[in-house]
Amino acid sequence: MEGMSCPEMGVNYNMMTNSLGGKLNQWMTGLHGRYGDPRVYQMQQQEMQQQDARVEHQKAAKTADLLKNAYDARAEKNRETHTTRMSKRSSKRQPAASPQ
């Protein structure tokens, strides 16, 4: 009888291994069906991150452009105010009589 236990153990081990392997494959197939392939998910995540980065860059570029335009408009207004103030100041001044 003892001689028979070793082959039986080997057969039982093989059956258990095959059973667990099949169950694992079914579990993985179920996960893929429910959640999708992790590699595809990772690629989708990368695409979403790239799209988010593009949107952030576009927003930053638009904000920078708006700030530059506002700065340029303010600088132009300051120049005009300065020019007006200087021209009023110089027109109020009487030219000194030139010695002849």
Backbone hydrogen bonds, N-H to C=O, Kabsch-Sander energy under -0.5 kcal/mol:
donor,donor_aa,acceptor,acceptor_aa,energy
4,M,1,M,-0.9
5,S,1,M,-0.9
5,S,2,E,-0.6
6,C,2,E,-0.8
8,E,4,M,-1.7
9,M,5,S,-2.5
10,G,6,C,-2.1
11,V,7,P,-2.3
12,N,8,E,-3.0
13,Y,9,M,-2.7
14,N,10,G,-2.3
15,M,11,V,-2.6
16,M,12,N,-2.7
17,T,13,Y,-2.6
18,N,14,N,-2.6
19,S,15,M,-2.5
20,L,16,M,-2.8
21,G,17,T,-2.5
22,G,18,N,-2.4
23,K,19,S,-2.4
24,L,20,L,-2.6
25,N,21,G,-2.2
26,Q,22,G,-2.3
27,W,23,K,-2.4
28,M,24,L,-2.7
29,T,25,N,-2.5
30,G,26,Q,-2.4
31,L,27,W,-2.4
32,H,28,M,-2.6
33,G,29,T,-2.4
34,R,30,G,-2.3
35,Y,31,L,-3.6
36,G,31,L,-0.7
36,G,32,H,-1.5
41,Y,37,D,-2.6
42,Q,38,P,-2.5
43,M,39,R,-2.1
44,Q,40,V,-2.5
45,Q,41,Y,-2.5
46,Q,42,Q,-2.3
47,E,43,M,-2.3
48,M,44,Q,-2.5
49,Q,45,Q,-2.5
50,Q,46,Q,-2.5
51,Q,47,E,-2.5
52,D,48,M,-2.6
53,A,49,Q,-2.4
54,R,50,Q,-2.3
55,V,51,Q,-2.4
56,E,52,D,-2.6
57,H,53,A,-2.4
58,Q,54,R,-2.6
59,K,55,V,-2.5
60,A,56,E,-2.5
61,A,57,H,-2.7
62,K,58,Q,-2.4
63,T,59,K,-2.6
64,A,60,A,-2.6
65,D,61,A,-2.2
66,L,62,K,-2.6
67,L,63,T,-2.6
68,K,64,A,-2.4
69,N,65,D,-2.6
70,A,66,L,-2.4
71,Y,67,L,-2.6
72,D,68,K,-2.8
73,A,69,N,-2.5
74,R,70,A,-2.4
75,A,71,Y,-2.8
76,E,72,D,-2.4
77,K,73,A,-2.3
78,N,74,R,-2.5
79,R,75,A,-2.3
80,E,76,E,-2.4
81,T,77,K,-2.5
82,H,78,N,-2.6
83,T,79,R,-2.9
84,T,80,E,-2.7
85,R,81,T,-2.6
86,M,82,H,-2.7
87,S,83,T,-2.5
88,K,84,T,-2.3
89,R,85,R,-2.0
90,S,86,M,-2.4
91,S,87,S,-1.8
92,K,88,K,-1.7
93,R,89,R,-1.1
